[in-house]
């Protein structure tokens, strides 16, 4: 199995955080922050976006039509 990290995701993709099993949607990257790139995500069921570390291991979710 290939290890996929949050930094390899594209905006709009949904994924499961492997460590916790929670579902997220990747929103975007913020490059202008002083500490480096931030990866902005929204956890399923929550309105407020948050950030994850670039090396978080994720499992992409299949799109359902």
BELQUILIN-V679138 format. One record per pair of residues at least 4 apart in sequence whose C-alpha atoms are under 8 Angstrom apart, sorted by the first residue. I is the first residue (numbers start at 1). GAP is how many residues later the second one is. If there is no record, write none. Layout:
I	GAP
I	GAP
This chain:
3	54
3	55
4	4
4	53
4	54
4	55
5	4
5	49
5	50
5	51
5	52
5	53
6	33
6	46
6	47
6	48
6	49
6	50
6	51
6	52
7	32
7	47
7	48
9	4
9	17
10	16
10	18
11	15
11	16
11	17
12	13
12	14
12	15
12	16
13	12
13	13
13	14
13	47
13	48
14	9
14	10
14	11
14	12
14	46
14	47
15	8
15	9
15	10
15	11
15	43
15	44
15	45
15	46
16	5
16	6
16	7
16	8
16	42
16	43
16	44
16	45
17	4
17	5
17	6
17	7
17	39
17	40
17	41
17	42
18	4
18	39
18	40
18	41
19	38
22	21
22	22
23	20
23	21
24	17
24	18
24	19
24	20
25	16
25	17
25	18
25	19
26	13
26	14
26	15
26	16
27	12
27	13
27	14
27	15
28	11
28	12
28	13
29	8
29	9
29	10
29	11
30	7
30	8
30	9
30	10
31	5
31	6
31	7
32	4
32	5
33	4
33	5
38	13
38	14
38	15
38	16
39	12
39	13
39	14
39	15
40	9
40	10
40	11
40	12
41	8
41	9
41	10
41	11
42	4
42	5
42	6
42	7
42	8
43	4
43	6
43	7
52	4
